[in-house]
Amino acid sequence: MSTATKSVDVHVPITTAYNQWTQFEEFPKFMDDVESVHQLDDRHLHWKIKIAGVEREFDAEITEQHPDERIAWRSTGGVDQAGVVTFHKLDAENTRVTLQLDMEPEGMLEKAGEKAGMVSSAAERDMENFKQFIESRGLESGAWRGDVPREG
Protein backbone atom coordinates (compact mmCIF):
# COMPACT_ATOMS: atom_id res chain seq x y z
CA MET A 1 0.00 0.00 0.00
CA SER A 2 1.35 3.38 -0.97
CA THR A 3 0.47 6.26 1.36
CA ALA A 4 0.95 9.97 0.74
CA THR A 5 0.14 12.84 3.09
CA LYS A 6 0.41 16.40 1.76
CA SER A 7 -0.72 19.75 3.15
CA VAL A 8 -1.10 23.13 1.55
CA ASP A 9 -2.04 26.49 3.06
CA VAL A 10 -4.56 28.38 0.94
CA HIS A 11 -5.42 32.05 1.21
CA VAL A 12 -9.21 31.60 1.38
CA PRO A 13 -11.59 31.09 4.32
CA ILE A 14 -12.17 27.50 5.46
CA THR A 15 -15.73 27.46 4.07
CA THR A 16 -14.49 28.47 0.60
CA ALA A 17 -11.81 25.75 0.55
CA TYR A 18 -14.23 23.08 1.81
CA ASN A 19 -17.05 24.10 -0.53
CA GLN A 20 -14.75 23.91 -3.56
CA TRP A 21 -13.51 20.46 -2.57
CA THR A 22 -17.14 19.23 -2.54
CA GLN A 23 -17.34 20.03 -6.26
CA PHE A 24 -15.93 16.63 -7.21
CA GLU A 25 -16.74 16.98 -10.91
CA GLU A 26 -14.28 19.89 -11.07
CA PHE A 27 -11.32 17.78 -9.84
CA PRO A 28 -9.90 17.46 -13.39
CA LYS A 29 -9.29 21.24 -13.30
CA PHE A 30 -6.56 20.78 -10.68
CA MET A 31 -5.80 17.05 -10.51
CA ASP A 32 -3.60 16.13 -13.46
CA ASP A 33 -4.30 12.37 -13.44
CA VAL A 34 -8.09 12.70 -13.14
CA GLU A 35 -9.90 12.53 -16.46
CA SER A 36 -13.42 12.84 -14.99
CA VAL A 37 -15.49 12.42 -11.85
CA HIS A 38 -19.26 11.93 -11.96
CA GLN A 39 -21.22 12.33 -8.77
CA LEU A 40 -23.94 9.68 -8.81
CA ASP A 41 -25.61 10.72 -5.53
CA ASP A 42 -24.64 12.23 -2.15
CA ARG A 43 -22.32 9.32 -1.33
CA HIS A 44 -21.21 7.78 -4.64
CA LEU A 45 -18.77 8.86 -7.35
CA HIS A 46 -17.49 7.36 -10.59
CA TRP A 47 -13.86 8.19 -11.40
CA LYS A 48 -11.88 7.94 -14.62
CA ILE A 49 -8.12 8.40 -14.13
CA LYS A 50 -5.04 8.08 -16.32
CA ILE A 51 -1.69 7.46 -14.62
CA ALA A 52 1.48 6.99 -16.68
CA GLY A 53 -0.66 6.30 -19.75
CA VAL A 54 -2.77 3.64 -18.01
CA GLU A 55 -6.49 4.37 -17.82
CA ARG A 56 -8.57 3.14 -14.91
CA GLU A 57 -12.20 3.55 -13.90
CA PHE A 58 -13.61 2.93 -10.46
CA ASP A 59 -16.44 3.76 -8.13
CA ALA A 60 -15.92 5.36 -4.74
CA GLU A 61 -18.10 5.89 -1.70
CA ILE A 62 -17.92 8.89 0.61
CA THR A 63 -17.63 7.25 4.01
CA GLU A 64 -17.69 10.42 6.11
CA GLN A 65 -18.24 14.10 5.39
CA HIS A 66 -18.59 17.01 7.80
CA PRO A 67 -18.77 20.61 6.54
CA ASP A 68 -15.56 22.61 7.05
CA GLU A 69 -13.87 19.59 8.67
CA ARG A 70 -13.33 16.48 6.55
CA ILE A 71 -14.28 14.31 3.59
CA ALA A 72 -13.30 10.62 3.61
CA TRP A 73 -13.79 8.04 0.85
CA ARG A 74 -12.87 4.56 -0.30
CA SER A 75 -13.08 2.83 -3.63
CA THR A 76 -15.73 0.18 -4.05
CA GLY A 77 -14.29 -1.52 -7.12
CA GLY A 78 -11.69 -1.27 -9.85
CA VAL A 79 -8.88 0.36 -7.86
CA ASP A 80 -7.87 -0.16 -4.22
CA GLN A 81 -7.83 3.42 -2.92
CA ALA A 82 -8.96 5.35 0.14
CA GLY A 83 -8.35 8.82 1.45
CA VAL A 84 -9.33 11.73 3.62
CA VAL A 85 -9.02 15.46 3.17
CA THR A 86 -9.20 17.69 6.24
CA PHE A 87 -9.62 21.44 6.60
CA HIS A 88 -8.00 23.45 9.40
CA LYS A 89 -8.77 27.12 9.99
CA LEU A 90 -5.52 29.05 10.42
CA ASP A 91 -7.29 32.41 10.67
CA ALA A 92 -10.29 34.12 9.06
CA GLU A 93 -8.66 34.21 5.60
CA ASN A 94 -6.31 31.19 5.57
CA THR A 95 -6.89 27.44 5.67
CA ARG A 96 -4.63 24.39 5.80
CA VAL A 97 -5.89 21.57 3.57
CA THR A 98 -4.38 18.15 4.24
CA LEU A 99 -4.78 15.16 1.93
CA GLN A 100 -3.98 11.60 2.96
CA LEU A 101 -4.20 9.09 0.12
CA ASP A 102 -3.75 5.31 0.37
CA MET A 103 -3.46 3.41 -2.90
CA GLU A 104 -2.52 -0.16 -3.79
CA PRO A 105 -0.49 -0.16 -7.01
CA GLU A 106 -1.51 -2.61 -9.71
CA GLY A 107 0.75 -4.03 -12.38
CA MET A 108 4.47 -3.64 -13.02
CA LEU A 109 4.34 0.01 -14.10
CA GLU A 110 2.42 1.21 -11.03
CA LYS A 111 4.62 -0.82 -8.66
CA ALA A 112 7.71 0.78 -10.22
CA GLY A 113 6.02 4.18 -9.89
CA GLU A 114 5.35 3.49 -6.20
CA LYS A 115 9.06 2.88 -5.60
CA ALA A 116 9.81 6.20 -7.34
CA GLY A 117 7.34 8.05 -5.11
CA MET A 118 4.79 8.62 -7.86
CA VAL A 119 1.73 8.76 -5.53
CA SER A 120 3.44 11.22 -3.18
CA SER A 121 4.59 13.41 -6.07
CA ALA A 122 1.14 13.41 -7.65
CA ALA A 123 -0.53 14.30 -4.33
CA GLU A 124 1.90 17.19 -3.80
CA ARG A 125 1.34 18.48 -7.35
CA ASP A 126 -2.45 18.23 -7.02
CA MET A 127 -2.45 20.11 -3.72
CA GLU A 128 -0.33 22.91 -5.21
CA ASN A 129 -2.69 22.98 -8.20
CA PHE A 130 -5.68 23.23 -5.82
CA LYS A 131 -4.00 26.19 -4.07
CA GLN A 132 -3.52 28.01 -7.39
CA PHE A 133 -7.02 27.09 -8.56
CA ILE A 134 -8.90 28.32 -5.47
CA GLU A 135 -6.73 31.37 -4.82
CA SER A 136 -7.03 32.56 -8.43
CA ARG A 137 -10.84 32.21 -8.20
CA GLY A 138 -11.14 33.65 -4.70
CA LEU A 139 -14.46 31.89 -4.22
CA GLU A 140 -15.92 28.46 -4.68
CA SER A 141 -17.73 27.38 -7.84
CA GLY A 142 -20.43 25.65 -5.79
CA ALA A 143 -21.06 23.95 -2.47
CA TRP A 144 -22.59 20.90 -0.89
CA ARG A 145 -22.99 21.37 2.86
CA GLY A 146 -24.61 18.03 3.68
CA ASP A 147 -23.30 15.82 6.46
CA VAL A 148 -22.44 12.17 5.88
CA PRO A 149 -22.00 10.42 9.24
CA ARG A 150 -19.44 7.66 9.58
CA GLU A 151 -21.13 4.27 9.57
CA GLY A 152 -20.40 1.60 12.12
C-alpha positions as CSV (number, residue, x, y, z in Angstrom):
1,M,0.0,0.0,0.0
2,S,1.4,3.4,-1.0
3,T,0.5,6.3,1.4
4,A,0.9,10.0,0.7
5,T,0.1,12.8,3.1
6,K,0.4,16.4,1.8
7,S,-0.7,19.7,3.1
8,V,-1.1,23.1,1.5
9,D,-2.0,26.5,3.1
10,V,-4.6,28.4,0.9
11,H,-5.4,32.0,1.2
12,V,-9.2,31.6,1.4
13,P,-11.6,31.1,4.3
14,I,-12.2,27.5,5.5
15,T,-15.7,27.5,4.1
16,T,-14.5,28.5,0.6
17,A,-11.8,25.8,0.6
18,Y,-14.2,23.1,1.8
19,N,-17.0,24.1,-0.5
20,Q,-14.8,23.9,-3.6
21,W,-13.5,20.5,-2.6
22,T,-17.1,19.2,-2.5
23,Q,-17.3,20.0,-6.3
24,F,-15.9,16.6,-7.2
25,E,-16.7,17.0,-10.9
26,E,-14.3,19.9,-11.1
27,F,-11.3,17.8,-9.8
28,P,-9.9,17.5,-13.4
29,K,-9.3,21.2,-13.3
30,F,-6.6,20.8,-10.7
31,M,-5.8,17.0,-10.5
32,D,-3.6,16.1,-13.5
33,D,-4.3,12.4,-13.4
34,V,-8.1,12.7,-13.1
35,E,-9.9,12.5,-16.5
36,S,-13.4,12.8,-15.0
37,V,-15.5,12.4,-11.8
38,H,-19.3,11.9,-12.0
39,Q,-21.2,12.3,-8.8
40,L,-23.9,9.7,-8.8
41,D,-25.6,10.7,-5.5
42,D,-24.6,12.2,-2.2
43,R,-22.3,9.3,-1.3
44,H,-21.2,7.8,-4.6
45,L,-18.8,8.9,-7.4
46,H,-17.5,7.4,-10.6
47,W,-13.9,8.2,-11.4
48,K,-11.9,7.9,-14.6
49,I,-8.1,8.4,-14.1
50,K,-5.0,8.1,-16.3
51,I,-1.7,7.5,-14.6
52,A,1.5,7.0,-16.7
53,G,-0.7,6.3,-19.7
54,V,-2.8,3.6,-18.0
55,E,-6.5,4.4,-17.8
56,R,-8.6,3.1,-14.9
57,E,-12.2,3.6,-13.9
58,F,-13.6,2.9,-10.5
59,D,-16.4,3.8,-8.1
60,A,-15.9,5.4,-4.7
61,E,-18.1,5.9,-1.7
62,I,-17.9,8.9,0.6
63,T,-17.6,7.3,4.0
64,E,-17.7,10.4,6.1
65,Q,-18.2,14.1,5.4
66,H,-18.6,17.0,7.8
67,P,-18.8,20.6,6.5
68,D,-15.6,22.6,7.0
69,E,-13.9,19.6,8.7
70,R,-13.3,16.5,6.5
71,I,-14.3,14.3,3.6
72,A,-13.3,10.6,3.6
73,W,-13.8,8.0,0.9
74,R,-12.9,4.6,-0.3
75,S,-13.1,2.8,-3.6
76,T,-15.7,0.2,-4.1
77,G,-14.3,-1.5,-7.1
78,G,-11.7,-1.3,-9.9
79,V,-8.9,0.4,-7.9
80,D,-7.9,-0.2,-4.2
81,Q,-7.8,3.4,-2.9
82,A,-9.0,5.3,0.1
83,G,-8.4,8.8,1.5
84,V,-9.3,11.7,3.6
85,V,-9.0,15.5,3.2
86,T,-9.2,17.7,6.2
87,F,-9.6,21.4,6.6
88,H,-8.0,23.4,9.4
89,K,-8.8,27.1,10.0
90,L,-5.5,29.0,10.4
91,D,-7.3,32.4,10.7
92,A,-10.3,34.1,9.1
93,E,-8.7,34.2,5.6
94,N,-6.3,31.2,5.6
95,T,-6.9,27.4,5.7
96,R,-4.6,24.4,5.8
97,V,-5.9,21.6,3.6
98,T,-4.4,18.1,4.2
99,L,-4.8,15.2,1.9
100,Q,-4.0,11.6,3.0
101,L,-4.2,9.1,0.1
102,D,-3.8,5.3,0.4
103,M,-3.5,3.4,-2.9
104,E,-2.5,-0.2,-3.8
105,P,-0.5,-0.2,-7.0
106,E,-1.5,-2.6,-9.7
107,G,0.7,-4.0,-12.4
108,M,4.5,-3.6,-13.0
109,L,4.3,0.0,-14.1
110,E,2.4,1.2,-11.0
111,K,4.6,-0.8,-8.7
112,A,7.7,0.8,-10.2
113,G,6.0,4.2,-9.9
114,E,5.4,3.5,-6.2
115,K,9.1,2.9,-5.6
116,A,9.8,6.2,-7.3
117,G,7.3,8.1,-5.1
118,M,4.8,8.6,-7.9
119,V,1.7,8.8,-5.5
120,S,3.4,11.2,-3.2
121,S,4.6,13.4,-6.1
122,A,1.1,13.4,-7.7
123,A,-0.5,14.3,-4.3
124,E,1.9,17.2,-3.8
125,R,1.3,18.5,-7.4
126,D,-2.5,18.2,-7.0
127,M,-2.4,20.1,-3.7
128,E,-0.3,22.9,-5.2
129,N,-2.7,23.0,-8.2
130,F,-5.7,23.2,-5.8
131,K,-4.0,26.2,-4.1
132,Q,-3.5,28.0,-7.4
133,F,-7.0,27.1,-8.6
134,I,-8.9,28.3,-5.5
135,E,-6.7,31.4,-4.8
136,S,-7.0,32.6,-8.4
137,R,-10.8,32.2,-8.2
138,G,-11.1,33.6,-4.7
139,L,-14.5,31.9,-4.2
140,E,-15.9,28.5,-4.7
141,S,-17.7,27.4,-7.8
142,G,-20.4,25.6,-5.8
143,A,-21.1,24.0,-2.5
144,W,-22.6,20.9,-0.9
145,R,-23.0,21.4,2.9
146,G,-24.6,18.0,3.7
147,D,-23.3,15.8,6.5
148,V,-22.4,12.2,5.9
149,P,-22.0,10.4,9.2
150,R,-19.4,7.7,9.6
151,E,-21.1,4.3,9.6
152,G,-20.4,1.6,12.1
